[in-house]
Amino acid sequence: MKKTSLLTIVFLVFFLGMHSNADAQFGKLKSMAKSATKKKAKKETAKADPKSSSSSSSSSSSSSSSKSSGQTSREKMEASPAVRYIRSFRNNLSFGNLEECAEALEKIKELDPNWSELEQDQAAYDKLKQERDKGAAEAALSKKLSSYTESISWFEDKLDTYYRTVGSTDKTYCDKLNKEQFLVLKKEINASDFKTESHQKSIEKVEVFYTNSVPKVKEYTLNDMKEGTRSLEYWSAENRKTDEFLKSFQPGDRPDHTIKKLTKSISYGKEFLKLAPTDADVLALVQKQEAGIKELTVLSDSDELKNLDAKAHQFRISKVRITKAHLSDSKLSAIATKKTAARGYGKVLRVSITSDWFVVKNEFDLPKEKKILIETAHKAEDGKCYRVEGYLVRDYEGGGKYSSNILYQNKHQKEEMNCNNVNK
């Protein structure tokens, strides 16, 4: 039997020697032969001495127990009911996938709360999160600072064109250059452990902007707010008492339009205050205009405003007068009386010739007609008196002659006047 086995091995070695890896194969087969021989010897010994076999079995069991109590980390992981999530956790940890790590860690705690390396895994996760949070905070602060410097470049480029003509009202860039927020950002960066020379240069650039450019924006802002201020002054309690206000006030005028102007003006001021929150001039003007809106809102619903229409109307008609006559001509006065009465203005109370005859020429500089200015006062059927301004007209006939037929031509619409002032 033994000879047969050896012959078999020799044959195989001879056969395999034809291949390049014969030596390796020979060693492998030799090892297999020795192993078979040892097993056979053990069996024979066990048959001859049963006690020895029992002792060997006991020794094998003891060795197995010893291996179980000294499991490797990998063996422990494989034995855990959370093995799937432990693998997922460690794989994602190696790639820095924070969210995936957090999800896997929660599953490990749920499925195997006594996992022997849970504390170690938790510590690894906490470290990754801390590094990630620190990096995110650094990136966020740097991004904010970059936003300031980029906005300044745009802002200063448009400062003398866009803002001078349209107004300092670009909300987007005023928000991005908010000074109070910049001061907070500057404090955070200075307190950090990642501040660089680049950060410092950016901070200095922003500070120069607030020192040099913001005063120009203030100048344009105050100019933009002037219109709101003028409208507010027009509606002020003091101005409403003046003859000038009553003269310019038109029936139906209301402060609504002024309130809209003030609202827009205040928005200009508030946008600027994002760049200079403590500027006393703009702050005071904003507060004044806000108080003006409240005052005008009250006025809008007051009896004073309802009575202004009638009061202003009476004031205006009281100021209407017939212009003093430039010359006297009874014939022309009679023609004016007849012509204006025919227009339905009412009874003629007074005629005043207020100019000399003057020639009107056409586009070729040739005489077209000649006119004389006439003012008339009338009392209409409604009992009211009116001032009417017009011309007496003679058409040019050629040869230096003008028609003897005199026409009447209106200059303006009739204007109501106080009947007591017709002859004043």
C-alpha positions in Angstrom: 0.0 0.0 0.0 2.8 2.3 1.0 4.8 1.5 -2.1 1.7 2.1 -4.3 1.2 5.6 -2.8 4.9 6.5 -3.4 4.7 5.3 -6.9 1.6 7.4 -7.5 3.3 10.5 -6.2 6.4 9.9 -8.3 4.2 9.6 -11.4 2.4 12.8 -10.6 5.6 14.6 -10.1 7.0 13.3 -13.3 3.8 14.4 -15.1 3.7 17.8 -13.6 7.4 18.4 -14.2 6.4 19.1 -17.8 4.8 22.3 -16.5 6.6 25.5 -15.3 5.2 25.3 -11.8 6.3 21.6 -11.1 8.3 22.5 -8.0 5.4 24.2 -6.3 3.0 21.4 -7.2 5.5 18.8 -5.9 5.8 20.6 -2.5 2.0 20.7 -2.2 1.6 17.0 -2.9 4.4 16.1 -0.6 2.6 18.1 2.2 -0.6 16.3 1.4 1.1 12.9 1.7 2.6 13.8 5.1 -0.8 15.0 6.4 -2.4 11.7 5.3 0.3 9.7 7.0 -0.2 11.6 10.3 -3.9 11.1 10.3 -3.5 7.4 9.8 -1.1 7.2 12.7 -3.5 9.0 15.0 -6.3 6.7 14.2 -4.1 3.7 14.9 -3.0 5.2 18.3 -6.6 5.9 19.2 -7.6 2.3 18.7 -4.7 1.1 20.8 -5.2 3.7 23.7 -8.8 5.0 24.2 -7.6 7.3 27.2 -5.2 9.1 25.1 -8.0 9.8 22.5 -10.2 11.2 25.3 -7.4 13.4 26.5 -6.8 14.7 23.0 -10.5 15.5 22.6 -10.5 17.4 25.9 -7.5 19.4 24.8 -9.1 20.3 21.5 -12.3 21.5 23.3 -10.2 23.7 25.7 -8.4 25.2 22.7 -11.7 26.1 21.0 -13.0 27.7 24.2 -9.9 29.8 24.5 -10.3 31.1 20.9 -13.9 32.1 21.6 -13.0 34.2 24.6 -10.2 35.9 22.6 -12.2 37.0 19.5 -10.8 39.6 17.2 -12.6 42.8 16.4 -13.7 41.4 13.1 -15.1 38.3 14.7 -17.0 40.4 17.3 -18.4 42.5 14.5 -19.5 39.4 12.6 -21.2 38.0 15.7 -23.2 41.3 16.4 -26.9 41.5 15.3 -26.0 45.0 14.0 -23.2 43.7 11.8 -24.7 45.2 8.6 -24.8 48.7 10.2 -21.4 48.4 11.8 -19.9 47.7 8.4 -21.9 50.6 6.9 -20.8 53.0 9.7 -17.1 52.2 9.3 -17.2 52.3 5.5 -18.9 55.7 5.5 -16.6 56.9 8.3 -13.6 56.2 6.0 -15.2 58.4 3.3 -16.3 61.1 5.7 -20.0 60.7 5.0 -21.4 62.3 8.2 -25.1 61.8 7.7 -24.8 58.2 6.7 -22.6 57.6 9.8 -25.2 59.1 12.0 -28.0 56.9 10.6 -25.9 53.7 10.9 -24.9 54.6 14.5 -28.5 55.0 15.5 -29.3 51.5 14.1 -26.3 50.0 15.9 -27.6 51.4 19.2 -31.0 50.1 18.4 -30.0 46.6 17.4 -27.0 46.0 19.7 -26.9 48.5 22.6 -24.2 46.4 24.2 -21.9 46.5 21.2 -18.4 46.3 22.7 -17.0 49.0 20.4 -19.9 51.4 20.5 -18.0 53.9 22.6 -15.1 53.8 20.2 -17.5 54.3 17.2 -19.3 57.1 18.9 -16.0 58.9 19.6 -15.0 58.5 15.9 -18.3 60.0 14.8 -18.1 62.9 17.3 -14.6 63.7 16.0 -15.7 63.7 12.4 -18.7 65.9 13.2 -16.6 68.4 15.1 -14.1 68.7 12.3 -16.9 69.0 9.8 -18.7 71.7 11.8 -15.5 73.6 12.3 -14.8 73.5 8.5 -18.4 74.5 7.7 -18.2 77.4 10.1 -14.9 78.5 8.6 -16.3 78.2 5.1 -19.5 80.1 6.0 -17.6 83.1 7.6 -15.2 83.2 4.6 -18.1 83.2 2.2 -19.8 86.0 4.0 -16.7 88.1 4.0 -16.2 87.4 0.2 -19.8 88.5 -0.3 -18.9 91.9 1.2 -15.8 92.4 -0.9 -17.7 91.4 -4.1 -20.6 93.6 -3.3 -18.3 96.6 -2.7 -16.7 96.1 -6.2 -20.2 96.3 -7.8 -21.4 99.1 -5.5 -18.4 101.4 -6.2 -18.6 100.7 -9.9 -22.2 102.0 -10.0 -21.8 104.7 -7.3 -21.3 107.7 -9.6 -23.7 106.5 -12.4 -26.6 104.3 -11.2 -27.0 105.8 -7.7 -26.6 109.4 -8.8 -29.4 109.1 -11.3 -31.7 106.5 -9.9 -31.2 106.7 -6.2 -29.5 104.6 -3.5 -32.2 102.0 -3.3 -30.6 98.8 -4.4 -31.9 96.6 -1.6 -29.8 93.6 -2.5 -26.5 95.3 -2.2 -27.4 97.4 0.9 -28.4 94.2 2.6 -25.1 92.5 1.6 -23.2 95.5 2.9 -25.1 95.8 6.2 -22.6 97.4 8.6 -24.0 96.0 11.8 -23.8 92.4 10.4 -20.3 93.2 9.2 -19.2 94.2 12.7 -20.5 90.9 14.0 -18.8 89.0 11.2 -15.5 90.8 11.9 -15.7 89.9 15.6 -16.3 86.2 14.8 -13.4 86.0 12.3 -11.0 87.8 14.7 -12.0 85.3 17.5 -11.5 82.3 15.2 -8.3 80.2 15.0 -8.3 80.2 11.2 -8.0 83.9 10.4 -5.5 84.5 7.6 -3.8 87.5 6.0 -6.3 87.3 3.2 -9.2 87.6 5.8 -7.5 90.7 7.3 -7.1 92.4 3.8 -10.7 91.8 3.1 -11.8 93.3 6.4 -9.6 96.3 5.7 -11.2 96.7 2.3 -14.7 96.7 3.8 -13.7 99.3 6.4 -12.2 101.6 3.8 -15.6 101.3 1.9 -17.5 102.5 5.0 -15.0 105.4 5.5 -14.7 106.6 1.9 -17.7 105.5 -0.2 -20.6 105.6 2.3 -20.4 109.5 2.6 -21.1 109.7 -1.2 -24.0 107.4 -0.8 -25.3 109.6 2.0 -25.1 112.6 -0.3 -27.2 110.9 -3.0 -29.6 109.5 -0.5 -30.4 112.9 1.0 -30.9 114.3 -2.5 -33.3 111.5 -3.3 -35.3 112.2 -0.1 -35.7 115.9 -1.0 -38.8 115.4 -3.0 -40.6 113.7 -0.1 -39.5 116.6 2.1 -40.9 119.2 -0.3 -44.2 117.5 -0.5 -44.4 117.2 3.2 -43.7 120.9 3.6 -46.4 121.7 1.1 -49.0 119.9 3.3 -47.6 121.2 6.6 -50.0 122.8 9.1 -48.1 126.1 8.7 -48.2 126.1 4.9 -51.9 125.3 4.8 -52.6 128.6 6.4 -50.9 130.7 3.7 -52.4 132.3 0.6 -49.8 130.6 -1.6 -51.2 127.2 -0.5 -54.8 128.2 -1.2 -53.8 129.6 -4.6 -52.0 126.4 -5.7 -54.5 124.0 -4.1 -56.8 122.4 -6.7 -60.2 120.9 -6.0 -59.8 117.2 -5.2 -56.2 117.5 -4.1 -55.4 115.0 -1.3 -52.3 114.0 0.5 -52.4 110.4 -0.7 -49.8 111.1 -3.4 -47.5 112.8 -0.9 -47.8 109.8 1.5 -46.6 107.6 -1.4 -43.7 109.9 -2.0 -42.8 109.9 1.6 -43.0 106.1 1.8 -40.6 105.8 -1.1 -38.3 108.5 0.4 -38.2 106.7 3.8 -37.2 103.4 2.0 -34.2 105.3 0.5 -33.2 106.4 4.0 -33.6 103.0 5.6 -31.6 101.3 2.9 -28.8 103.8 3.5 -29.0 103.2 7.3 -28.0 99.6 6.6 -24.7 101.0 5.5 -24.4 103.6 8.3 -26.9 102.7 11.1 -25.9 105.6 13.4 -26.0 108.4 10.8 -27.8 111.2 12.6 -28.8 113.2 9.6 -30.5 110.4 7.6 -32.0 108.9 10.8 -33.6 112.3 11.8 -35.0 112.8 8.3 -36.5 109.3 8.3 -38.1 109.9 11.6 -39.5 113.3 10.5 -41.0 111.9 7.3 -42.5 108.9 9.3 -44.1 111.5 11.6 -45.3 113.4 8.5 -47.1 110.3 7.2 -49.0 109.9 10.5 -50.0 113.6 10.4 -51.2 113.4 6.8 -53.1 110.2 7.5 -55.0 112.0 10.1 -55.6 115.0 7.8 -57.0 112.7 5.1 -60.0 112.0 7.2 -60.4 115.4 8.8 -63.1 118.1 8.3 -60.3 120.6 7.5 -59.5 118.7 4.3 -63.2 118.5 3.3 -63.5 122.2 3.7 -60.3 123.0 1.8 -61.9 122.6 -1.6 -64.5 125.4 -0.9 -62.0 127.6 0.9 -59.4 127.4 -1.9 -62.0 128.0 -4.5 -63.3 131.2 -2.8 -59.7 132.3 -2.3 -58.9 131.9 -6.0 -62.0 133.7 -7.3 -61.4 136.5 -4.9 -58.0 137.2 -6.5 -59.3 137.3 -10.1 -59.3 140.8 -11.6 -59.9 142.4 -15.0 -56.7 143.8 -16.4 -56.6 147.6 -16.6 -57.3 148.9 -20.1 -54.4 149.8 -22.3 -56.5 151.9 -24.6 -60.1 153.1 -25.0 -62.1 152.4 -28.2 -65.9 152.4 -27.9 -66.3 150.8 -31.4 -64.1 147.8 -30.5 -65.7 147.6 -27.0 -69.1 147.3 -28.7 -67.9 144.6 -31.0 -66.4 142.7 -28.1 -69.7 143.0 -26.2 -71.7 141.7 -29.0 -69.3 138.8 -29.9 -68.8 137.5 -26.3 -72.5 137.8 -25.5 -73.2 135.6 -28.5 -70.9 133.0 -27.1 -73.3 132.5 -24.1 -71.1 133.9 -21.4 -73.9 136.0 -20.1 -74.4 139.7 -19.6 -71.4 141.8 -20.3 -70.4 143.9 -17.2 -67.1 145.3 -18.4 -64.8 145.4 -21.5 -61.1 146.1 -21.3 -58.8 146.4 -24.3 -55.4 145.4 -22.9 -53.0 145.6 -25.9 -52.4 147.3 -29.3 -53.0 145.7 -32.6 -50.2 143.2 -33.5 -49.5 141.3 -36.7 -49.4 137.5 -36.7 -47.3 135.9 -39.5 -47.4 132.5 -41.1 -44.4 130.0 -41.5 -43.2 132.0 -44.6 -43.0 135.2 -42.5 -45.9 136.7 -44.4 -48.8 138.5 -42.6 -51.7 136.2 -41.7 -53.8 138.4 -39.4 -53.7 141.1 -36.8 -55.1 140.9 -33.3 -55.9 142.9 -30.3 -56.3 141.5 -26.8 -59.7 141.9 -25.0 -60.8 141.0 -21.5 -64.5 140.9 -20.6 -66.4 140.4 -17.3 -69.8 138.6 -17.5 -72.6 137.7 -15.1 -74.1 134.3 -16.1 -77.6 133.0 -15.6 -76.4 131.1 -12.4 -75.6 134.5 -10.8 -71.9 133.9 -10.9 -69.4 136.3 -12.5 -66.7 135.2 -14.9 -63.6 136.8 -16.5 -63.1 135.9 -20.2 -59.9 136.6 -22.2 -59.9 136.7 -26.0 -58.9 138.5 -29.2 -60.6 140.7 -31.8 -59.1 139.5 -35.2 -58.8 141.0 -38.7 -57.7 138.6 -41.5 -55.0 139.8 -43.9 -56.3 140.3 -47.5 -53.1 141.2 -49.2 -51.6 144.4 -50.5 -51.1 145.6 -47.0 -54.8 145.5 -46.3 -56.7 143.8 -43.5 -60.4 142.8 -43.6 -62.9 145.3 -42.1 -64.8 142.3 -40.7 -63.7 141.8 -37.1 -63.9 138.3 -35.6 -63.7 137.1 -32.0 -61.3 134.4 -30.8 -61.1 132.8 -27.4 -57.7 132.7 -25.6 -58.6 130.8 -22.4 -61.6 129.2 -20.8 -63.7 131.5 -18.7 -62.6 132.0 -15.1 -64.9 132.6 -12.2 -64.4 135.8 -10.2 -66.1 137.6 -7.4 -68.9 139.9 -8.7 -67.8 142.6 -6.3 -64.4 142.7 -8.0 -65.6 143.3 -11.6 -64.7 147.0 -11.6 -61.7 146.8 -9.3 
